[in-house]
Amino acid sequence: MYTFCVLREIKDDFHFVIKCPAYSAIRSKYISHSIYRRPSVFKYVSLLQSTCIGSLNNLGKYIYFAVALRKQLTNDN
């Protein structure tokens, strides 16, 4: 199994969206700096519960491009 995250943490959705350094370039483009600068579950939940269309669109773009990067890095076609 190929791993590209150096953090020794549970690889859950919070880690994927907010913390994993493998996606930091994509994250900085689509997720507000205030969310991931000092990550917390509270900030993560507030992002998921957002009613702002722009924030939700950017979250969707982040997930799309991060999954594409993961597939590319793991050669998962």
N, C-alpha and C positions, 0 to 999 in steps of 0.2 A: 504494500500500500504506500502510495506517495503522499507525503505531507510537506506542506510548504509554509506552515505557520510555526514560528519559533516559541510562541507562548504555550505554556503548559496549563491550558485551561480546557474546560468542557467546550466542545465545538457545537454550540447550539445557535439558534437564530440571533440571539443577542450578540454573541461573539462574531458571527458572520456579518451582521449589519454595522455594528458599532466599534468593534475592537480589532479584528484580525488585520495584522499589518500587511498581509498579502494584497489586500484590497484598498490600501490607503489612498492611492492616486485616484481611484474611481470614487471612493468615499468623499474625498475633498472636493470633487466636482459636483456631486449630487446631494450630499447631506450637509446640513448646516454645521458650521464649525462649533457652534455652541452645544450641539448634541454629542459630538464625539471627542471634544477636547478634554473634558473630564467626564467620562462615561458613567452613567448610572442606569439602573433599571427604570427609575422614574422618568428620566429623559427619553429612554427607549419607548416606554409605554405612551408617553405624550406624543411621540412621533407617530406611532401606530394609530393613535386615536385622533390624530389631526383631522380637522375639517377643511384645511387649506388645500385646494386642488393642486396648486403648484408644488407643495411639499409632498403630496401623495404621488404626483406624477414623477417627481425626482426620485422618490423612494423606489418606484417601479423601475425607473431607468437604472438606478443603482443595482437592483437585484438582477435585472436582465444582463447588464454588462459584467457584473461580478460572477454570475454563473457561467457566462461565456468564457471569461478568463479562466475560471476553474477548469472548465472542460478542455481548454487549450493547454493548460499546464499539466493536466493529468492525461492528456491524449484520449479523452473520453468522447468518442464520436457517436 
